[in-house]
Amino acid sequence: MLADRDSRFAEFFNVQLHYKIAHPPSGNESTDSKTLRHNGEEVNKATTRERNNLPAVLLHGFGASLFSWQRVLKQLAAIIDSSVVAFDRPGFGLTSRPKPLAGPAEKTGKLNPYSVKFSAKAALSFAEFLHSEQVILIGHSAGCLVAFQAYLDAPEKVAAMVFIAPAIAAPIVMGEIMKATSASIPGNEQLASGVDPSSQKKFRLIDIVSAVRDAIWWIVRQVLKALQIITAAVQALFQMLLPENFVKNVGSGISSVRDRLVTAVIRSSLTVWLVRVVMDRFGTTGVRMAWYDPFKADDIVLQGYTKPLQCKDWDKALLEFVLAMAVSPSASMDPKNPLGKRLKEVTCPVLVVTGDTDRLVPGWNARRLADALPNAEFALIKKCGHLPQEETPDELLTIIERFIAKTFASKPL
């Protein structure tokens, strides 16, 4: 049995979501329901008592699970004086691994359970589960994309958001890229990261692995760009020679071929094998590298991150998640609606927090994200890596508490 004593499961569109819930210390509420909403109809029998304060939903990042919130879950409930829910997104943790859709969501009429949109919809449903019209969304890393998507889908349901080490690419300029990459130049490590260069030597192997990963991803992007250019060229040629409807069908056919090619590669036995090898050899190393001090990622932490790998089909589900991002990206990644333009749509209060030594998502990106959002504030935690909620929970909680108090000072939560 992989579940903990306080684990709960809720059915959401035929997916068993693993979640945990914390209530404020003074609360006597109980939540007995085992289902949230199914196909838009409420089927739960929750018995939560009425309260004015807004609940919060915690959204973990890529490769993580609700385990990453264990050090702040109960404390956050005390801070906001309301219920706080953390759940495992499909493909991660102990949430069930549903079979992939038989075809594109547009054709099947069903939402891909591994998509960002599905997780966003689940996050908002937890607010309904707790009988609240609005919710505070707190995301970490790629979980911030889910929060962002949830806001775009239903801005009236999101009262505020907290982005922790957000994996959301903010609008950038070349000067900042040069500054961020200057750490690779001998003698410039301390300038870019604020860390003693000598302390970085033991991470060179990981830097090489990361460089290889980035190079592969760059190649993939170039291939996709080439396919887009070819598609545009073919459409432009046909527009001069053929009827408009035929042109649209050709463009759709090329996109379909591309998607089928990407799907075949990601779902191949070779790719599944590679995922197993990478996770077996570099999984724990990757967890340690997310910390400011890798040696503080003890056996308990490593076990918490690797336990979901005991679930059946964890490897295939992980690839389905990657496939959903590649073939059916979220609205925040839609090339027809650039992120830089959509950020301006977020008018609710947003707190952006990051560590000064984040090796996975650069701090300058988080700062620019805060600058790009209309109603955001930025906080930097010193001597902290990619996991403030685990490395510096007390400092993070203090920052969030101040933000909550300031945001809702003139009105009850």
C-alpha positions, 0 to 999 in steps of 0.5 A, a space after each residue: 500500500 503506497 498511500 499514507 494514512 491521511 491520503 484520500 482519493 476523489 473521482 474526477 472524470 473517471 480519474 482517481 485523484 490522490 489528494 490530501 487536505 488540511 484544515 485550520 487548527 480551530 476548524 471542526 469541519 470534515 470532508 467525507 466525500 470520495 468524489 468531486 464532480 463528474 461530467 459537470 454534475 455535483 455528486 459529492 456529499 461533503 459536510 464542510 461547514 460554511 466559512 467566509 475564508 477562501 480555500 487554497 489549492 496547491 499544484 506541484 511541478 513536473 516530476 513531483 507530487 503532493 509530497 513536495 508540499 508536506 512541510 507547508 500544507 498544515 501551516 498554510 491552512 493556519 495562515 489563510 484560516 481555511 482548508 488547503 488541498 494538495 493533489 497529484 496531477 495525472 501522471 504523477 504521485 499516486 493518482 491513477 494512470 488512465 489509458 490515453 485517449 483513442 484520438 485527439 481531444 477535438 475528435 473524441 470530445 473528451 479532455 486529455 487527462 494528462 493535459 494542463 487543462 485537465 489539471 486546471 479543471 480539477 483544481 477549480 473543482 476542488 474549490 467547488 468541493 469545498 463550497 467556495 466560489 473562489 480559490 487561492 491557487 499556489 503553484 510550484 514550477 510547472 504547477 504555475 502553468 496549471 494555475 495560469 491555465 485555471 485563471 485563463 479558463 475561469 478568472 472569476 473563480 481565482 482570487 489570488 495566485 502564488 507562483 513559486 519558482 515558476 516555470 513560465 517563460 517571461 518575455 526576455 531580452 538578449 541582455 538578460 540572456 547573456 547575463 544568465 548564461 555568463 555563469 558558464 564563463 570562468 570567473 563569472 559564476 558568482 556574478 550570475 548566481 551569487 554563489 561561490 564558484 568553487 561550490 559549483 565544481 561538484 555540479 559539472 557533471 549535471 551541467 553537462 547532462 543539462 546541456 545535452 538535454 537542452 541541446 536535444 530539446 533545441 533540436 526538437 524545437 528546430 524540427 518543429 519549426 521547420 515543419 511549421 515553415 514547410 506547412 506555411 510554405 505549402 499552404 501559401 503555394 496552394 492558396 495561389 493555385 487551389 480553393 480555400 477549403 482544400 488549402 485548409 484540409 492540406 494544412 490540417 493533414 500536415 499537422 496531423 502527420 506531425 502529431 502522429 509522428 511525435 506520438 509514435 516516437 514518444 510512445 515507442 518502446 525505446 522511449 519508454 526504456 530510455 525514461 526508465 534508464 534516465 530515472 534509474 540513473 539520474 532521478 535522485 541526482 535531479 532531486 538533489 540538484 533542485 536543492 541549494 544544499 544537495 546534501 540536505 535532500 535526505 533519504 526521506 526526501 528521496 523516498 518521497 519523490 521515488 515512491 510513485 515509481 512503484 505505481 504501475 505504468 508510471 513510465 508510460 503515464 509520464 510520457 503521456 504527460 510529455 505528449 500532451 504538452 507537445 501535441 496539445 499544449 496549454 493556452 499559455 503555450 499557444 503560439 497563436 496567443 503568445 504568453 507575453 500578451 496573455 500575461 496582461 490578462 491576469 488582473 488578480 493579485 499574484 505573488 512570485 517567489 523564487 530562490 536566489 540559487 535556482 539551478 532549474 529555473 533562473 531567478 531573473 525569469 521569475 523577476 521578469 514574470 513579476 514585472 510582466 504581470 499587471 498586479 504582482 509582487 516579487 520576493 527572493 529567498 536567499 540561499 535557496 534553490 528550486 524548492 522553497 517550500 521544502 528548503 526554507 518553509 518558514 521563510 516562504 510561509 512568512 512571505 505568503 502570510 504577508 501577501 495574504 494579509 496585504 491582499 485581503 486586508 480590506 475584505 474577508 477571505 
